[in-house]
Amino acid sequence: MNEIINSAERKVSAYIHIPFCEHICYYCDFNKVFLEGQPVDEYVEMLLEEMRIMTEKYPVADLETLYVGGGTPTSLSANQLDRLLAGAREILPFKEGKEFTVEANPGDLTREKLQVMKNYGVNRLSMGVQTFDNKLLKKIGRKHTAEDVYQTMSFLEAENFNNVSIDLIYALPGQTLEGYRQTLEQALALDLPHYSLYSLILENKTMFMNWVRQGRLELPDQETETRMFEETIEAMEKHGRHQYEISNFGLTGHESQHNLMYWNNDHYFGFGAGASGYLGNNRYRNKGPIQHYLRPLRQGELPVLEKEELSKKNQIEEEMFLGLRKKMGISKKHFQTRYQCSIESLYSTVLIELENEGLLVNADERIYLTPKGIFLGNNVFERFLLGDEI
């Protein structure tokens, strides 16, 4: 992984993966395992070892954002969380005050764990709520209830911790438009600065996918799903949460800086089992199974499973796919600085076609999707695959 030289590529963040869950949700395909019987303490120590090796090998002056995700980071005990965050703050070059997010599950988060997080500068929480319908929560394999969400929110308020984002999923099995509207209403009534809303994606090797194949699961039709997305955008705008990325809405100034880093195609360390990183021109992925991840680290070696060097063509394609997810789209000046060529020189025909189809706006300083283009995002992104011309 070569040195990061280009001035447009100097920003680096870090993602830390905690693969443990007290319960596995039926739709989830992230790298995760049941917490019980797992070597959690050793995993935390080896995570810190990986951070040491990587930051020595690829030194950076300062991290932009820090994000602890999973799995379920709050499935760690308060002591384990303390060890992880203390070690991470000691090893990683991260300045107090920058965005430091931890994913939390309603019901898993305690006051003691929150106190530990605050001690080490965690200033943002991302909570997996998914829906406020208890029947649906059970159906998708979540172990919390809507009541747990309200209870967690009330002690966050008591602790004066307000920078909270929640995730919701729509187009769930058996979910009606009316039922979804209610969830949306309850979510907005919490008056949070940030919301992420995703449609259910059926992933291979999940229980949901198996059930759909067996005909045991009925999902809302495409028309209902589209309507849910339209109503999400309308409701969020009405409550002053602007859509700054296809699935993300926030008050101005509360956009997720960590997620923007992905959409800006910036660089990041990926620490932990199954985590991915992007440094220099290389993407890499760590070994997923816990023991496979731990083994090399016990010998002081990195647990990398695969590494891919991205050609300029790959990098440009990723820049387009990721950047066009943002409402602001892609800055032409930034693109020129980063790739030493203009967007027009590569995509003039595609840009004209997409403008004529009402899917994209080609302004003087940036290109971005129209509302119609946002609904057809994946179809638009495909048009930016380059041939052999670069």
C-alpha positions in Angstrom: 0.0 0.0 0.0 1.8 3.1 -1.2 2.1 6.4 0.5 -0.9 8.7 0.3 0.6 11.6 -1.7 -2.1 13.4 -3.7 -3.4 16.4 -1.7 -7.0 15.5 -2.6 -6.5 12.1 -0.8 -5.0 13.1 2.5 -8.0 12.5 4.7 -8.0 9.2 6.6 -10.6 7.8 9.0 -10.8 4.5 11.0 -13.5 1.9 11.4 -13.3 -0.6 14.3 -15.4 -3.8 14.0 -16.9 -5.6 17.0 -18.3 -8.8 15.6 -20.2 -10.0 18.7 -24.0 -10.1 19.0 -26.3 -11.4 21.7 -28.8 -12.2 19.0 -28.5 -12.7 15.2 -31.1 -10.8 13.2 -32.7 -12.7 10.4 -31.8 -10.2 7.7 -28.2 -9.5 8.6 -25.2 -10.7 6.6 -22.5 -8.7 8.4 -19.6 -10.5 9.9 -20.9 -11.5 13.3 -21.1 -14.3 15.9 -23.0 -15.1 19.0 -21.3 -13.5 22.0 -21.5 -16.5 24.3 -18.3 -18.5 24.6 -16.3 -16.2 22.4 -12.7 -15.0 23.4 -13.9 -11.4 23.7 -11.1 -10.1 25.9 -8.4 -11.6 23.6 -10.2 -10.1 20.6 -10.1 -6.6 22.2 -6.3 -7.0 22.9 -5.6 -8.2 19.3 -7.7 -5.4 17.9 -5.3 -3.0 19.7 -2.4 -5.0 18.4 -3.7 -4.6 14.8 -4.0 -0.8 15.4 -0.4 -0.6 16.6 1.0 -2.5 13.7 -1.0 -0.6 11.1 -0.3 2.9 12.4 3.4 2.1 12.5 3.3 0.8 8.9 1.0 3.5 7.5 1.5 6.5 9.7 -1.0 9.3 9.4 -0.9 12.7 11.2 -4.5 12.8 12.3 -7.7 10.8 11.8 -10.8 12.6 10.5 -13.4 10.3 12.1 -13.5 7.2 14.3 -16.4 4.7 14.1 -17.0 1.6 16.2 -19.5 -0.7 14.5 -20.6 -4.3 14.4 -22.0 -6.7 15.3 -23.0 -4.9 18.5 -20.3 -2.8 20.2 -22.6 -2.4 23.2 -22.6 -6.2 23.7 -19.2 -5.6 25.2 -19.2 -5.2 29.0 -18.4 -1.8 30.4 -14.8 -3.0 31.3 -14.2 -4.4 27.9 -15.5 -1.2 26.3 -13.2 0.8 28.6 -10.2 -1.3 27.6 -11.0 -0.9 23.9 -11.6 2.8 23.9 -8.7 3.6 26.2 -6.4 1.6 23.9 -7.7 3.1 20.7 -7.4 6.6 22.0 -3.8 5.9 23.1 -2.7 4.3 19.8 -4.7 6.2 17.2 -3.9 9.8 16.3 -7.4 11.2 17.0 -8.1 14.6 18.3 -10.8 15.2 20.9 -13.9 16.9 19.4 -13.8 15.2 16.0 -16.7 12.9 15.2 -16.4 9.7 17.2 -19.4 7.4 16.7 -20.3 4.1 18.4 -23.2 1.9 17.2 -25.6 0.9 20.0 -28.6 -1.3 20.4 -31.6 -0.2 22.4 -31.7 -2.4 25.4 -27.9 -3.1 25.4 -26.8 0.4 26.2 -26.5 1.1 30.0 -25.6 4.3 31.8 -22.3 2.8 32.8 -21.4 2.0 29.2 -22.4 5.5 28.1 -20.2 7.0 30.8 -17.3 5.0 29.5 -17.9 6.2 26.0 -18.1 9.8 27.1 -14.9 9.5 29.1 -13.0 8.7 25.8 -14.6 11.4 23.7 -17.4 9.4 22.0 -19.8 12.2 20.8 -22.2 10.4 18.5 -24.4 7.3 18.8 -25.9 5.4 16.0 -28.8 3.2 17.1 -30.4 0.3 15.2 -34.1 0.8 15.8 -35.4 -0.6 12.5 -39.1 -0.2 13.3 -41.4 0.8 16.2 -43.8 -2.1 15.5 -43.1 -4.8 18.2 -44.6 -7.5 16.0 -42.4 -6.7 13.1 -39.3 -6.4 15.5 -40.0 -10.0 16.5 -40.5 -11.1 13.0 -37.1 -9.7 11.8 -35.3 -11.3 14.8 -34.6 -8.1 16.8 -34.5 -8.6 20.6 -35.4 -5.1 21.6 -38.9 -3.5 21.7 -40.2 0.0 21.0 -40.4 0.5 24.8 -36.6 -0.2 25.0 -36.0 2.5 22.4 -37.9 5.1 24.5 -36.2 4.0 27.7 -32.8 4.3 26.1 -33.7 7.8 24.7 -34.9 9.0 28.1 -31.6 8.1 29.8 -29.6 9.6 26.9 -31.6 12.8 27.5 -30.9 12.6 31.2 -27.2 12.3 30.5 -27.4 15.2 28.1 -26.3 13.1 25.1 -28.2 14.5 22.1 -26.1 13.6 19.1 -28.0 10.4 18.3 -28.9 8.9 14.9 -31.3 6.0 14.4 -31.5 3.5 11.6 -34.9 2.4 10.3 -35.6 -0.3 7.7 -38.6 -0.2 5.4 -40.3 -2.7 3.0 -40.1 -5.3 5.8 -42.1 -8.5 5.5 -45.7 -7.9 6.1 -45.1 -4.1 6.6 -48.0 -2.0 5.3 -47.7 1.6 4.1 -49.9 2.7 7.0 -47.7 0.8 9.5 -44.6 2.4 8.0 -46.1 5.9 8.3 -46.6 5.3 12.0 -43.0 4.2 12.5 -41.9 7.3 10.6 -44.1 9.5 12.8 -42.7 7.9 16.0 -39.1 8.3 14.8 -39.6 12.0 13.9 -41.4 12.6 17.2 -38.1 11.8 18.9 -36.7 15.0 17.3 -33.3 13.5 16.6 -30.6 15.3 14.5 -30.1 12.4 12.1 -31.9 9.5 10.5 -30.8 6.7 8.2 -33.5 4.8 6.3 -32.8 1.8 4.2 -35.1 -0.6 2.2 -34.7 -4.2 3.2 -32.1 -5.9 1.0 -32.3 -9.7 0.8 -28.7 -10.9 1.3 -27.6 -14.4 0.5 -27.0 -16.8 3.4 -29.5 -14.9 5.6 -32.5 -16.6 7.1 -34.7 -14.2 5.3 -33.3 -15.1 1.9 -34.0 -18.8 2.7 -37.5 -18.1 3.8 -38.2 -16.1 0.6 -36.9 -19.0 -1.5 -39.2 -21.4 0.4 -42.2 -19.1 -0.2 -42.5 -18.5 3.6 -42.0 -14.7 3.5 -44.1 -12.1 1.8 -42.5 -8.7 1.1 -44.2 -5.5 0.1 -44.5 -5.0 -3.7 -42.2 -2.5 -5.6 -44.9 0.1 -5.8 -45.4 0.1 -2.0 -41.6 0.2 -1.4 -41.3 3.2 -3.8 -44.2 5.0 -2.0 -42.5 4.3 1.4 -39.3 6.0 0.0 -41.2 9.0 -1.4 -43.1 9.5 1.9 -39.8 9.2 3.8 -38.3 12.1 1.8 -41.4 14.2 2.2 -41.7 13.6 6.0 -38.0 14.3 6.6 -38.0 17.5 4.6 -41.2 18.7 6.4 -39.3 18.2 9.7 -36.2 20.0 8.6 -34.1 16.9 8.1 -32.6 17.3 4.6 -31.6 14.4 2.4 -27.9 14.7 1.9 -27.4 11.2 0.7 -29.8 8.7 -0.8 -30.6 7.0 2.5 -29.5 9.7 5.0 -31.3 12.7 6.5 -30.1 15.2 9.0 -30.3 18.7 10.4 -27.7 21.0 8.8 -24.4 20.4 10.5 -25.4 16.9 11.8 -24.5 15.0 8.6 -22.5 11.8 9.4 -18.9 12.8 8.7 -17.8 9.2 8.8 -20.3 8.1 6.2 -19.5 11.1 4.1 -15.9 9.9 4.1 -17.1 6.7 2.3 -19.2 8.6 -0.2 -16.3 11.0 -0.9 -14.2 8.0 -1.6 -11.7 9.0 1.1 -9.3 6.6 2.8 -9.8 4.6 6.0 -8.3 1.9 8.2 -10.5 -1.1 8.8 -9.7 -2.8 12.1 -11.2 -6.1 13.2 -12.4 -9.4 11.9 -13.8 -9.1 8.4 -13.2 -5.3 8.4 -12.3 -3.6 5.1 -9.9 -0.7 4.6 -8.8 1.6 1.8 -5.3 3.1 1.9 -3.4 4.6 -1.0 -4.5 2.7 -4.1 -5.4 -0.4 -2.2 -8.5 -1.9 -0.8 -8.0 -4.7 1.7 -10.1 -7.1 3.8 -9.3 -8.9 7.0 -10.0 -12.5 7.7 -13.6 -12.9 9.0 -13.8 -15.9 11.4 -12.6 -14.8 14.8 -9.9 -17.5 15.2 -8.5 -16.9 11.7 -8.3 -13.2 12.6 -6.6 -13.8 16.0 -4.0 -16.3 14.8 -1.7 -14.0 12.8 -2.0 -11.2 15.3 -0.7 -13.5 18.1 2.5 -13.8 16.0 2.6 -10.0 15.4 1.4 -10.3 11.8 -1.5 -8.6 10.1 -4.7 -10.6 9.5 -5.3 -9.5 5.9 -7.2 -11.9 3.8 -7.0 -10.1 0.5 -5.6 -7.0 -1.1 -6.6 -5.3 -4.3 -4.7 -2.6 -6.0 -7.2 -0.3 -7.8 -6.3 1.0 -11.2 -7.1 4.7 -12.0 -10.2 3.4 -13.9 -11.4 1.5 -10.8 -10.9 4.6 -8.6 -12.8 6.8 -11.0 -15.7 4.4 -11.3 -15.9 4.2 -7.5 -15.7 8.0 -7.2 -18.8 8.3 -9.5 -20.9 5.5 -7.9 -20.2 6.7 -4.4 -20.2 10.5 -5.0 -23.5 10.5 -6.9 -25.2 9.0 -3.8 -24.7 12.5 -2.2 -27.4 15.1 -2.9 -24.6 17.6 -3.6 -23.1 15.1 -6.1 -19.5 15.4 -7.3 -17.4 18.5 -7.4 -15.7 18.9 -10.8 -12.8 20.8 -9.3 -12.1 18.1 -6.8 -12.4 15.4 -9.5 -9.9 17.3 -11.7 -7.4 17.7 -8.7 -7.7 14.0 -7.8 -7.5 12.4 -11.2 -5.8 15.0 -13.3 -8.6 14.9 -15.9 -12.1 16.4 -16.1 -15.4 14.5 -15.7 -16.5 15.8 -19.1 -13.4 14.4 -20.9 -14.4 10.9 -19.7 -18.2 11.0 -19.6 -19.4 13.7 -22.0 -21.9 11.4 -23.9 -23.2 9.8 -20.7 -23.8 13.2 -19.1 -25.8 14.5 -22.1 -27.9 11.3 -22.2 -28.7 11.4 -18.4 -29.5 15.1 -18.6 -31.9 14.5 -21.5 -33.5 11.7 -19.5 -34.1 14.0 -16.6 -31.9 11.9 -14.3 -28.9 14.2 -13.7 -28.0 17.9 -13.6 -24.6 18.9 -15.1 -24.0 22.3 -13.5 -20.9 24.5 -13.8 -19.2 23.3 -10.6 -20.8 19.9 -10.0 -22.9 17.1 -11.3 -25.7 15.6 -9.2 -28.8 13.4 -9.5 -32.3 14.8 -10.0 -35.1 13.5 -7.6 -36.0 11.1 -10.4 -32.3 10.0 -10.7 -32.2 9.3 -7.0 -35.1 6.9 -7.3 -33.3 5.1 -10.2 -29.8 5.4 -8.6 -28.4 2.0 -9.4 -29.5 2.2 -13.1 -27.7 5.6 -13.3 -24.5 4.4 -11.6 -24.2 1.6 -14.1 -23.9 4.1 -16.9 -20.6 5.4 -15.4 -18.7 2.1 -15.9 -15.8 3.0 -18.1 -14.7 1.0 -21.2 -11.1 0.6 -22.0 -10.5 4.3 -22.7 -8.5 5.0 -19.6 
